């Protein structure tokens, strides 16, 4: 049965989150911590590790989204010796992140090719404050019929409740005609499995460095050309 509904992840799939995060982190650091010590790459690496651990807890269902946001900065402050209000730092970071929006090369062309023949929807665990501005800044927002941000939904990937909400809010949605497209085995591919949906695991060479096997994806794509070729036959 031909695919009709394409459910795209945002960060690491269409948006260059590492680049956007680095820019937002620098702006946040300048505003909140510059008077305490100069910023350097070790501080960014420390935040990146704290952020990854917080997201892993969220994807395992061990914390809420708000707890995720605050806990990463609580840990960051603890490990670096910096002082500040984690909630205020988080707000500053999201304000800065909303000013970014870097698409991967070819992302606009991919969506422009697919939009005439498919219904495109965004499924993202990103933040309500920053995600829509980033999509607009990247020139991608107009390709999507709707953007489902986990905070607004009340559940996030890979929770089946998130995908149930998405399905209920897409007119005429049928699981047989839907494909989830994303980079994260833990949220996108596991989420597709939980919801009984087909998936394309977007896995550029070198992206998957985890020793654990990825969840059972339907198809795997190393680049946008692979995605287009797969969808021609789905």
Secondary structure, DSSP 8 states (H G I E B T S, - for coil): ----EEEE--BTTTB-HHHHHHHHHHHHHHHHTTTTS---HHHHHHHHHHHHHHHHHHHTTSS-HHHHHHHHHHHHHHHH---S-HHHHHHHHHHHHTT---B-TTHHHHHHHHHTTSEEEEEE-S-HHHHHHHHHHTT-GGG-SEEEEHHHHT--TT-HHHHHHHHHTSTT--GGGEEEEES-IIIIIHHHHHHT-EEEEE--TT----SS-----SEEESSHHHHHHHHH--
